[in-house]
């Protein structure tokens, strides 16, 4: 939910940026650029936190107790971008301004002004370096999770003919959740620049839709919660029906913060567990031990 909120803010500010910059208001442009910068950093911070959660739940499968787990994640996910943007404004508020991106002007023949960072030093340090660090860490976790799933397959062979399709869906959902498609922006060289820029725009502008598709629409327990809280009439499920007893993030649970237990795993983690046919034996439940 936090990742979706950050991606929504990023998408909306990006779409409104050119229109807001057309007013030629100095203060409005700074506010727009700083807010866009904030949501961009927040989106990648939450992608990194998704990777951290996957590491705890699927790779480091031992008893890990973290008090106020979600609260600490929220403090990092929303606080770190706020600190970075605040530092930029405190050091030099003129770092934000009305510019025409060179790459856009050359490749897409667009001269529309855009409120964004116009100081290259801040751009490279607070955007490019930050995003590159997050993507490298997420790629490392992505590889470790795939290795873990492969080991689960080796220890528990299955005759399911749809296993390859499930593995492909798992890889696709992880790629979207960890934001690995954003790495295409670092490979947009002259020879393939136009093609990669189109792919970059298509995949990353639809990131929120893909998160909804893989982690909401295709997830049975999430669909059941929709029927409990959002539907009405004969489509609505009772709170006490068998279909609504699946534990989801934010739902009723025991007052603990055990990261690696199956019932405390997030929607994304439980999806990976179900797709990879992992059982409680591969990640033991330590509720009582905690």
C-alpha positions as CSV (number, residue, x, y, z in Angstrom):
1,X,0.0,0.0,0.0
2,X,2.8,2.4,0.8
3,X,4.6,1.6,-2.4
4,X,1.4,2.1,-4.4
5,X,0.9,5.4,-2.7
6,X,4.4,6.6,-3.6
7,X,4.1,5.4,-7.2
8,X,0.7,7.1,-7.5
9,X,2.2,10.4,-6.2
10,X,5.1,10.1,-8.6
11,X,2.9,9.4,-11.6
12,X,0.4,12.2,-10.8
13,X,3.2,14.8,-10.2
14,X,4.9,13.7,-13.4
15,X,1.8,14.1,-15.5
16,X,0.9,17.5,-13.9
17,X,4.5,18.9,-14.0
18,X,4.5,20.4,-17.4
19,X,1.1,22.0,-16.8
20,X,2.2,23.5,-13.5
21,X,5.4,24.8,-15.0
22,X,3.4,26.6,-17.7
23,X,2.3,29.2,-15.1
24,X,5.9,30.4,-14.8
25,X,5.5,30.8,-11.1
26,X,8.9,30.6,-9.4
27,X,7.6,29.3,-6.0
28,X,5.1,26.9,-7.6
29,X,7.8,25.4,-9.8
30,X,10.2,24.8,-6.8
31,X,7.4,23.2,-4.9
32,X,6.4,21.0,-7.8
33,X,10.0,19.9,-8.5
34,X,10.7,19.2,-4.8
35,X,7.5,17.2,-4.4
36,X,8.3,15.2,-7.6
37,X,11.8,14.6,-6.3
38,X,10.3,13.4,-3.0
39,X,7.9,10.9,-4.5
40,X,10.6,9.6,-6.8
41,X,12.9,8.9,-3.9
42,X,10.0,7.5,-1.8
43,X,9.0,5.1,-4.6
44,X,12.5,3.7,-4.8
45,X,12.9,3.6,-1.0
46,X,9.8,1.5,-0.7
47,X,11.1,-0.8,-3.5
48,X,14.2,-1.3,-1.5
49,X,12.2,-2.0,1.7
50,X,10.2,-4.6,-0.3
51,X,13.6,-6.3,-1.0
52,X,14.6,-6.1,2.7
53,X,11.3,-7.7,3.7
54,X,11.8,-10.5,1.1
55,X,15.3,-11.1,2.4
56,X,13.9,-11.5,6.0
57,X,11.0,-13.7,5.0
58,X,12.5,-16.0,2.3
59,X,16.3,-16.0,2.7
60,X,17.1,-15.4,6.4
61,X,14.5,-17.9,7.6
62,X,15.4,-17.9,11.3
63,X,13.6,-16.3,14.2
64,X,13.9,-12.6,13.8
65,X,11.9,-10.4,16.1
66,X,11.6,-6.7,15.1
67,X,9.4,-4.6,17.3
68,X,7.2,-2.0,15.5
69,X,8.2,-3.6,12.2
70,X,5.8,-1.8,9.9
71,X,6.2,1.5,11.8
72,X,9.9,1.4,11.4
73,X,9.5,0.7,7.7
74,X,7.2,3.7,7.3
75,X,9.7,5.9,9.1
76,X,12.4,4.9,6.7
77,X,10.2,4.8,3.6
78,X,8.8,8.2,4.0
79,X,11.4,9.8,6.2
80,X,14.6,9.3,4.2
81,X,13.3,11.0,1.0
82,X,12.0,13.9,3.2
83,X,15.5,14.3,4.7
84,X,17.2,14.3,1.3
85,X,14.8,16.8,-0.2
86,X,15.0,19.0,2.8
87,X,18.7,19.1,2.6
88,X,18.6,20.1,-1.0
89,X,16.3,22.9,-0.2
90,X,18.4,24.0,2.7
91,X,21.6,24.0,0.8
92,X,20.3,25.6,-2.4
93,X,16.6,26.0,-3.2
94,X,17.6,27.2,-6.7
95,X,18.7,23.7,-7.4
96,X,15.1,23.2,-8.5
97,X,13.9,25.1,-11.5
98,X,12.1,25.2,-14.8
99,X,14.2,23.3,-17.4
100,X,13.9,21.5,-20.8
101,X,15.5,18.1,-20.4
102,X,18.1,17.7,-23.1
103,X,17.4,14.0,-23.7
104,X,13.7,14.7,-24.2
105,X,14.4,17.6,-26.5
106,X,16.7,15.6,-28.7
107,X,14.9,12.2,-28.8
108,X,11.3,13.2,-28.6
109,X,11.5,16.7,-30.2
110,X,9.8,18.2,-27.1
111,X,10.5,21.7,-25.8
112,X,7.9,21.8,-23.0
113,X,9.4,23.2,-19.8
114,X,9.6,20.9,-16.8
115,X,10.0,21.6,-13.1
116,X,12.9,19.5,-11.9
117,X,16.4,19.5,-10.6
118,X,18.6,21.8,-12.7
119,X,21.8,21.4,-10.6
120,X,23.8,18.4,-12.0
121,X,25.6,17.8,-8.8
122,X,22.4,17.3,-6.8
123,X,20.9,15.3,-9.7
124,X,23.8,12.8,-9.8
125,X,24.1,12.4,-6.0
126,X,20.4,12.4,-4.8
127,X,18.8,10.8,-7.8
128,X,21.1,8.7,-10.1
129,X,23.4,7.4,-7.3
130,X,20.4,6.8,-5.0
131,X,18.4,4.9,-7.6
132,X,21.5,2.9,-8.7
133,X,22.2,1.8,-5.1
134,X,18.6,0.7,-4.6
135,X,18.5,-1.2,-7.9
136,X,21.8,-3.0,-7.2
137,X,20.6,-4.1,-3.7
138,X,17.2,-5.2,-5.2
139,X,19.0,-7.1,-7.9
140,X,21.1,-8.9,-5.3
141,X,18.0,-9.8,-3.3
142,X,16.2,-10.9,-6.5
143,X,18.9,-13.3,-7.3
144,X,19.0,-14.7,-3.8
145,X,15.2,-15.2,-3.8
146,X,15.4,-17.0,-7.2
147,X,18.1,-19.3,-5.8
148,X,15.9,-20.0,-2.7
149,X,12.9,-20.9,-4.9
150,X,15.1,-23.2,-7.0
151,X,16.3,-24.9,-3.9
152,X,12.7,-25.4,-2.7
153,X,12.0,-26.9,-6.1
154,X,14.9,-29.3,-5.8
155,X,13.9,-30.4,-2.3
156,X,10.2,-30.8,-3.2
157,X,9.8,-31.9,-6.8
158,X,6.3,-31.5,-8.3
159,X,4.6,-33.0,-11.3
160,X,2.6,-29.8,-11.9
161,X,2.6,-29.1,-15.7
162,X,2.0,-25.4,-15.0
163,X,5.1,-25.0,-12.9
164,X,7.1,-23.2,-15.5
165,X,4.3,-20.7,-16.0
166,X,4.1,-20.1,-12.3
167,X,7.8,-19.6,-12.1
168,X,7.5,-17.0,-14.9
169,X,4.8,-15.2,-13.1
170,X,6.8,-15.2,-9.9
171,X,9.8,-13.7,-11.7
172,X,7.6,-11.1,-13.4
173,X,5.9,-10.1,-10.1
174,X,9.3,-9.8,-8.4
175,X,10.7,-7.7,-11.2
176,X,7.8,-5.3,-10.9
177,X,7.7,-5.1,-7.2
178,X,11.5,-4.5,-6.9
179,X,11.4,-1.9,-9.7
180,X,14.1,-3.7,-11.8
181,X,12.6,-2.3,-15.0
182,X,13.9,1.1,-14.1
183,X,17.4,-0.2,-14.8
184,X,16.6,0.2,-18.5
185,X,17.2,3.9,-18.1
186,X,20.9,3.3,-17.4
187,X,21.4,1.4,-20.7
188,X,19.8,4.1,-22.9
189,X,22.9,4.7,-25.1
190,X,22.9,6.4,-28.5
191,X,22.6,3.2,-30.5
192,X,19.4,1.9,-28.8
193,X,18.2,5.1,-27.1
194,X,14.8,5.5,-28.7
195,X,13.8,1.8,-28.3
196,X,14.8,1.7,-24.6
197,X,13.2,5.0,-23.8
198,X,9.9,3.7,-25.2
199,X,10.2,0.5,-23.3
200,X,11.3,2.4,-20.2
201,X,8.2,4.6,-20.4
202,X,5.8,1.7,-21.1
203,X,7.0,-0.6,-18.3
204,X,7.5,2.0,-15.6
205,X,4.4,4.0,-16.3
206,X,2.4,0.7,-15.9
207,X,4.3,-0.3,-12.8
208,X,1.3,0.5,-10.6
209,X,-1.0,-1.5,-12.8
210,X,1.4,-4.5,-12.8
211,X,1.6,-4.4,-9.0
212,X,-2.2,-4.4,-8.9
213,X,-2.4,-7.2,-11.4
214,X,0.1,-9.6,-9.7
215,X,-0.4,-8.7,-6.1
216,X,-4.1,-7.9,-5.9
217,X,-6.1,-9.2,-8.8
218,X,-4.3,-12.5,-9.1
219,X,-4.2,-13.1,-5.3
220,X,-7.1,-15.1,-3.9
221,X,-7.0,-13.8,-0.3
222,X,-6.9,-10.2,-1.5
223,X,-9.9,-10.8,-3.7
224,X,-11.7,-12.3,-0.7
225,X,-11.0,-9.2,1.4
226,X,-12.4,-7.0,-1.4
227,X,-15.6,-9.0,-1.2
228,X,-15.7,-8.5,2.6
229,X,-15.0,-4.8,2.7
230,X,-16.0,-3.4,-0.8
231,X,-18.7,-5.5,-2.3
232,X,-22.4,-5.5,-1.4
233,X,-25.4,-7.7,-1.9
234,X,-24.8,-11.3,-2.9
235,X,-21.2,-10.5,-3.8
236,X,-20.3,-9.6,-0.2
237,X,-18.6,-12.1,2.1
238,X,-19.3,-12.2,5.8
239,X,-16.5,-11.3,8.1
240,X,-16.8,-14.7,9.7
241,X,-17.1,-16.7,6.5
242,X,-14.5,-19.3,5.6
243,X,-13.4,-17.2,2.6
244,X,-12.4,-14.2,4.7
245,X,-10.3,-15.9,7.3
246,X,-7.0,-15.6,5.4
247,X,-4.7,-13.3,7.2
248,X,-3.5,-10.3,5.2
249,X,-1.4,-7.3,5.9
250,X,-3.3,-5.0,8.2
251,X,-5.7,-7.7,9.2
252,X,-6.3,-9.1,12.7
253,X,-3.3,-11.0,14.0
254,X,-1.4,-11.8,17.1
255,X,0.5,-8.9,18.7
256,X,4.0,-9.8,17.4
257,X,6.4,-8.7,14.8
258,X,8.0,-11.9,13.7
259,X,9.2,-11.3,10.2
260,X,9.7,-14.8,8.9
261,X,6.5,-16.6,9.9
262,X,4.1,-17.5,7.2
263,X,1.1,-15.7,8.7
264,X,3.1,-12.5,9.0
265,X,4.5,-12.5,5.6
266,X,3.3,-9.7,3.3
267,X,1.1,-10.2,0.2
268,X,4.1,-10.4,-2.1
269,X,6.0,-12.8,0.1
270,X,3.0,-15.1,0.6
271,X,2.5,-15.1,-3.2
272,X,6.1,-16.2,-3.7
273,X,5.7,-18.9,-1.1
274,X,2.5,-20.2,-2.7
275,X,3.9,-20.1,-6.2
276,X,7.1,-21.8,-5.2
277,X,5.2,-24.5,-3.3
278,X,7.1,-23.8,-0.1
279,X,5.5,-25.1,3.0
280,X,5.9,-24.4,6.7
281,X,8.8,-26.9,6.8
282,X,11.0,-24.5,4.8
283,X,10.3,-21.5,7.0
284,X,9.3,-22.7,10.4
285,X,6.7,-20.7,12.3
286,X,8.1,-19.3,15.5
287,X,5.0,-17.5,16.9
288,X,5.1,-19.5,20.2
289,X,8.8,-19.2,20.5
290,X,8.6,-15.4,20.2
